[in-house]
């Protein structure tokens, strides 16, 4: 190789290594430098994968909340700023959706958010950081009866390098509950029904599956005494027609009136619990996935003193959307009119709230900033079931997409 070309090659390699370690916000701004940088940063799936992998390994991922409100539309909130919720940590996002105030966030994975507009017929996978949008064609449920409630989830399967979407509906026939599960494979561009789904009565308070260890998890009501167990949808990744939900033992505990399941930052499965006789919310973690003995109680917050909530069941009007094993919790509080962040600073509990006071929060989901898209999964020869939309601003200089307020 000539010396000049060798030097150019070394320079390009060094530039790539530097770019791989920069935050998403900076990279989107730098995509305006040249067509080559635009092609590398925004349109190269391998660059996006390497960047996300390195950020995860070095624990430099930017954790944010995607918020939909009736008045302000879509916003992105920095979870790690000390001044939680002030203008410096909030970005107003331009929406690719027709009615941004009527969205449902059905899950997030690797910086991508599973979004539904109104009904299941309008599904999309969206990257709020870049504006990448991938529409899904939903064939609809077979059931013609009255659907009582639904469950859903979204995740990535590393073994097949594929993203999967799961939606489920239930229909009552007398005392019997009949479930229908549909799974979508992005790589295969196809929906498949899970034949003869198990007759589990999944807890309805949190219909979004908790994604941990590349499996979706829900709580199952075992009987009228509200004894509960955890179900791990381990077979979704394989898209087998005879997929089953397997039991994952829950920690030993006294009778609890309200239990919710979620995932700590980092991917560990967690539970948050509340009892009427002990006025606090307690958080527990499964330290080693699938090992019953690894359930560990981590921390608890007083409902009255720490959260400032009335002396009633807090989990009826409190939904946690972000939590860490160190004790930081972000939740939607009562009637969805504000977000609160609770954390322990030097063993002192600090609670901070976020506007909008009196403004209803339609939907909230936690996501990590990334450059990942689904370009490599798209195949125009498969009948046009999907189409991708990415705004001109996003592709030609996505820094114009997110207008910072108060920056």
N, C-alpha and C positions, 0 to 999 in steps of 0.2 A: 504494500500500500504506500503510495507517495506520501511524503512527509506532510504536505499541506492537507491532504484528505485525512491523514491520521490525526493531526491536530484538531481538525474540524470534528472528527468523530469523538475525540476525547472531550472537547468542549460541549458537544451535544449530550454526552453521557453525564457530565458534571451538572449541566443545566437540568436534566431530567431528575437527577438525585435531589437537587435543591427543590425543584417543584413538587416532588413527591412528599416533601416534609412541610409544605406550606398549608395554612388553613384554607378551607373551601372558599371563604369570602374573598381572600386575596387572589386565589387562582381564577375565580370568575372574573375579577377585575382585569387580571393579566391576559385573559383570553382575547382582549381587544388589541393586544400588541401586534399580532400578525395572523394571517390565515393559517400558518403552520402551528402557532400556539393554540389557536381556536380548535384546529383539528386534533391536536394532541390532548388538550385539557378537557374539552367538552365532548368530543365525538369519539374518543378512543376508549373502548371498554376496558382494555388491559391497563391503561394508565389509571382509570378510575378504580379498578380492583386493587391495584398495587397501593394506591394512595389510601384507600379505606383500610386495607390490611395493616399498613404501617401505622396509621393513626390509632387503630385499635391496639396494636402491640405496644405502642409508646404512650398509650392512654392520653392522647391529645384530641380525641373526638369532641366535637362541639355538640353538647346536648341541649336541645331546644324543645319548646312546646309549640305545636300548631294549634291555633285558636280560631274558631269561627264564631262571630257575633252577628246579631241582627242588624246592627248599625254600621260597625266598622269593617265588616267583611272578614277577610283572612289576615291574621297577624302571626308573627313568629316571635317567641319570647325566649331570651337567653336565661337558662336555668341557673347559671353559675355566677352571674353578677351579684355582688353584695346588695346592690340597691334593686332588689327584685321587683320588676314591674315598672320601673320608671322609664322615661322615654329613651334613655340611652341603650336600653337592652331590648327594645321592641322594634320590630320591622313591620311595616305595612306591606302586604304582598298583593300584587295584581293577580286576580283570579282567572283561571282558564275555564271556570264553570259558569253556567248560565245563571244559576241562583246560588251564590256563595253562602247566603244565609240559611239555606236548607240542605246542608250537607250532613252526612254521617261518616265519621272516621272509623273504619272497621278493623284497623290494625296497622302496624308499621314494622319495617324490617330493612336494615341496611340503608337507611335514609329515604326509603320509598314508603309512601303512605297509600293504603287501600281505602279508596273513597267511594261512597255511594251517593248519588243525587236523588233524593226522594225515595225511589223504590229500587229494588235489586236490578231492574232493567237497565239502569244507567250506572255502570261500574267503571272505575278507572284506577290506575296505579300512577301516582304522581310523585315527582321529586320536587318539594317546595324550594330547594336550594337552586336548582337549575331551570325549573319550569317544565321539565320533561313530563309528558303526559301520554299514557298508554291506555286506550279504551278497550274494555272487554265486552264481548257480546254474550249476554246471559240468556240461555235457552228457556229459562223459567222452570218452576217446579211442576211436577206432574199432578200434584194434589189439586183438586178443584174445590175442596172444602174450606172451612174457615181456619186459617192458620193462627195458632195461639201466640207463639213467640218464635224467635229465631236465635241461632248462634252462628258465629262467623270467626274467621281467623285468616292470617296471612303470614307466610314464612318462607325461608330459604332452605333447600336441601343440598348440602355440599356434595354428597355422594354422586348426585346426578347433575350438579350445577344448574338447578332449576328452582324457580319460584312457584309456590302453590297457593291457591286461594281455596278456602273452604267456606261454604254456606250451608246452613241447615234450617229446616222448618219443621214444625210439629203440628199435627192435627189431632183433635180429640174425637174419638168415636166411643161415646158413652163414658165409661171409666178408663178406657184404654187411650194411651198416648202413642201415636204412630209418628216416627221420625223419618225425614227424607234428607239425605246428605248428598251434596254435589261438590266435587273437587275439580279445580281447573289447573292444568299444567301449562305454564307459559312456554316451556320448550316444546311441548307437544301441540300447543295451540288447540286444546280439546278439553271439554268437560266430560266427566265420568261420574256416574251414580254409584254410591256404595250400596251394594245389594244387601238386603236384610240387615239394616243397621240395628244395633242392640237397643233394647227398649229402656234406655236410661232416661230418667227425668232430670235433665240438667238444670242446675240452679239458674234462675233467670235474672238475678240482680246484675250480674256482669256477663253479658252475652259474648263479649270479645274473649277469645281464648288467650290464655297467658302463654306466650312463646318462650320456652326454655328447652335447651338441649335439642333443638330442632323438632320439638313436639309441641302441640297445642294442648292446654290443660283447662278443664272446667271442674266445678264442684257438682256432685251428683247427690240428689236427695234420696236417701235409701228408704225412708219410711215416714209415717206421719209424725214421728217424734223428731224429725229433722236431723237425724244422724246423717253425717255427710262423709263422702270420700272424694278423692281426687281421681279424675280420669285423664289418662295421657293418650292422645290420639297418635300413637307411634307409627301407625301404618299409612298415614296420609302421605308421607314422603315417598312411599313405594307405589301409591295410587293403585292398590290392589282392590278388586271388586269385593272381596270378602273381608275388607278391613274391619278390625274390631277395636273397641276402646278398652284398654287394659287398666286395671286398678293400680294406683300408686298410693301406698299407705300414708295416711295423714298422721300427724303427731298425736300422741295421747294427750287428752285434755278433758277438763270438766265440760259439762253441757254448756254450749255457747248459743246465744240467741242469734248472733249474726257473725258470719265468717265470709271473708272475701279472699280470692286468690290473685296473685300478681307475680311480677318479676322484679327483683332488685336490679339496679344498675350493675351490669356485669353478667347478668343472665341467670342468677340463682333464683329458684322458685321460692316464693314467700307467701305467707298468710298474714292477714291482719284481722284481729279478733276483738269482740266487744261482748261484755256480759252486763246484765242489769244490776247485779249486786256489787260489781267492781267498776267504778266509773272511770275507766281508762280504755284506751285503744292500745293493743299490744301487737308487736310485729315479731314474726318468727321466720327463720330461714332454713331451707334444706341445704346444709353445707355440702353434702355429697349427693349428687343426683341419684334418686332411686333407692337410697339407703334410709330406711325408716328411722334408725337410731341417730341419724345426723341432724334431725330437726332440733333447732336451737332457738331459744327465746333471746331476742337481741335488745329491744328497748320498748318503752311504753310512754304514752303521753296522757296526762290527765285531761279528761274531756272539758271540765270546767275551768281549771287553772291554766293549762297550757294552750288549749284551743279556744277557750272563751265561748264554748257552746252551751246551750241550755241543757238542763238535766233531763234529756230524753235520749232515745236511741240515736247516736250520732251517725251510724252507718246508713240510716235511711236517707240522710241528706248530705252525706259526705262521700265523695268518690276520689280516691287517691289516683294520681296520674303519673307520679314519679316518686321513687324512694330509693335510698341508698342504705347500705348496711351500717354506715356511720351515724345514721339517725336523721337524715334530711328527708322531709316528706313534703310534696306539693299536692294539694287537693283542691277540688271544686267544692265550695262550701254553700250549703243551703240554698235551694232554688236556683242554683247556678248563677248567682249574681256576682261572685268574686272568686279569685284564686287566693289561697293562702299557702305560705311556705313556713314550715316548722323545722327548726334545726337546733342542735345543741352546740353552743360556742363556749368552750371552757366550762362544760357541765352546766351552763345556764341555758334554759330553753328560750329561744328567740322566735317570735311569730311575726311574720310580715305579710301584709295583704297587698293585693294588686287591684287596680281599677279594672273594669269600669263599674263604678258604683251605680247600681240600678240597671245596668245593661245586662241582658240575659246572654250567657255564654251558651251557644248552641252545641258546640262540640269541642273537645280538647283531646289531643293525643301527643305523646312524647315521641320525638324522632331525633336521629343523629344526622348532622350535616354530611352530605356525601355528594360525589359527582356521578354516582352509579345511575345507569339508565337500563333500558331493556332493548336497545337497538339490536344487539346480537341475537335476540330471540325472535325477532320479527322476520317473517317469511311471506313476502307478497304473493307467493304462488299458492297459498293455502286458502284461497277463497275470500280474502278480505274480511275475516272475522274481527280483525283488530286494525286499528289505525293509530298512528302516533302524531301528536301535535306538540310542537315546541315553538314558543313565540320567537319572533325575529329578534327581539331584544335579548332573549336568553341565549340564543345561539351566536349572535354577533357582538355580544358584550353584556353578559348577564348581570353585570354590576348595576345596570339600569333597572333591573327587575325589582330589587328590594330597595325601596326608598326609605332610608333611615329617618325616624322621627327623633328630633332632638340630638342628632349626631353633630 
